[in-house]
């Protein structure tokens, strides 16, 4: 009888121990779940307090560096909306004032001094009044005709003749006579086979055309205009 009571007491004690173990186990489980919940709440609260897009602390960076901040707006207002990579406009230097033209050369004094001779002509000879000190005929010339015609202060000269020299030698002879008086020369239109040169000094001109005859000589024709000091 006494042994039976001991067995029952032992079973009751075992049941009590089992119940206490279950209770402690449930408490441990609940304690772990509470810790996880607290940790999750802390982690979810951290973005909101430190840098959540919706909080006021994140508004500062957006205002200072966002594409819609005041700095680009100011740059757009001052720079005319140019993109950051655009090259600056090139500014041309100011146009310098147009330089003044060279002064016109002063008029050359007339070569013929005093009153002009009367108009006239001569065949086979140099006409009276011909200005040989300005314009002389080539040496060895067989003269055809010479003539002068005067009007106001202008003397017109004409002459023709034949010379036993090449064309260039005849031209060189006239050049040697006129260039020392300030004439310069240029080519002039001529007929086929002929050569023509115009001598110029201010308003004075002498044109000489030289052709070749059938015998190989040179025939020249001359037309000139000289001015004098006569009024």
ChimeraX attribute file (.defattr): number of C-alpha atoms within 10 A of each C-alpha:
attribute: neighborCount
match mode: 1-to-1
recipient: residues
	/A:1	5
	/A:2	6
	/A:3	8
	/A:4	9
	/A:5	10
	/A:6	11
	/A:7	11
	/A:8	11
	/A:9	12
	/A:10	12
	/A:11	12
	/A:12	12
	/A:13	12
	/A:14	12
	/A:15	12
	/A:16	12
	/A:17	12
	/A:18	11
	/A:19	12
	/A:20	11
	/A:21	12
	/A:22	12
	/A:23	11
	/A:24	11
	/A:25	12
	/A:26	10
	/A:27	11
	/A:28	12
	/A:29	10
	/A:30	11
	/A:31	11
	/A:32	10
	/A:33	10
	/A:34	11
	/A:35	11
	/A:36	11
	/A:37	10
	/A:38	10
	/A:39	11
	/A:40	10
	/A:41	11
	/A:42	11
	/A:43	10
	/A:44	10
	/A:45	12
	/A:46	11
	/A:47	13
	/A:48	15
	/A:49	13
	/A:50	12
	/A:51	13
	/A:52	14
	/A:53	12
	/A:54	11
	/A:55	12
	/A:56	12
	/A:57	14
	/A:58	15
	/A:59	13
	/A:60	10
	/A:61	10
	/A:62	13
	/A:63	13
	/A:64	12
	/A:65	12
	/A:66	12
	/A:67	11
	/A:68	11
	/A:69	13
	/A:70	13
	/A:71	14
	/A:72	15
	/A:73	13
	/A:74	11
	/A:75	14
	/A:76	14
	/A:77	11
	/A:78	10
	/A:79	13
	/A:80	8
	/A:81	12
	/A:82	13
	/A:83	10
	/A:84	9
	/A:85	6
	/A:86	7
	/A:87	8
	/A:88	8
	/A:89	6
	/A:90	6
	/A:91	6
	/A:92	6
	/A:93	6
	/A:94	6
	/A:95	6
	/A:96	6
	/A:97	6
	/A:98	6
	/A:99	6
	/A:100	6
	/A:101	6
	/A:102	6
	/A:103	6
	/A:104	6
	/A:105	7
	/A:106	7
	/A:107	9
	/A:108	11
	/A:109	12
	/A:110	18
	/A:111	17
	/A:112	18
	/A:113	11
	/A:114	12
	/A:115	12
	/A:116	21
	/A:117	14
	/A:118	12
	/A:119	17
	/A:120	14
	/A:121	18
	/A:122	15
	/A:123	13
	/A:124	13
	/A:125	14
	/A:126	20
	/A:127	18
	/A:128	15
	/A:129	14
	/A:130	20
	/A:131	17
	/A:132	10
	/A:133	11
	/A:134	14
	/A:135	17
	/A:136	15
	/A:137	19
	/A:138	19
	/A:139	11
	/A:140	11
	/A:141	18
	/A:142	16
	/A:143	19
	/A:144	17
	/A:145	17
	/A:146	21
	/A:147	21
	/A:148	25
	/A:149	16
	/A:150	17
	/A:151	11
	/A:152	12
	/A:153	16
	/A:154	19
	/A:155	22
	/A:156	17
	/A:157	22
	/A:158	19
	/A:159	23
	/A:160	22
	/A:161	20
	/A:162	21
	/A:163	23
	/A:164	18
	/A:165	17
	/A:166	15
	/A:167	21
	/A:168	11
	/A:169	14
	/A:170	23
	/A:171	18
	/A:172	12
	/A:173	14
	/A:174	19
	/A:175	18
	/A:176	13
	/A:177	17
	/A:178	21
	/A:179	15
	/A:180	10
	/A:181	13
	/A:182	12
	/A:183	17
	/A:184	15
	/A:185	16
	/A:186	10
	/A:187	12
	/A:188	13
	/A:189	11
	/A:190	14
	/A:191	10
	/A:192	7
	/A:193	8
	/A:194	15
	/A:195	19
	/A:196	20
	/A:197	19
	/A:198	20
	/A:199	21
	/A:200	19
	/A:201	19
	/A:202	16
	/A:203	12
	/A:204	18
	/A:205	18
	/A:206	22
	/A:207	20
	/A:208	23
	/A:209	23
	/A:210	26
	/A:211	20
	/A:212	19
	/A:213	12
	/A:214	6
	/A:215	7
	/A:216	13
	/A:217	15
	/A:218	23
	/A:219	24
	/A:220	24
	/A:221	17
	/A:222	18
	/A:223	17
	/A:224	19
	/A:225	18
	/A:226	21
	/A:227	22
	/A:228	18
	/A:229	15
	/A:230	13
	/A:231	9
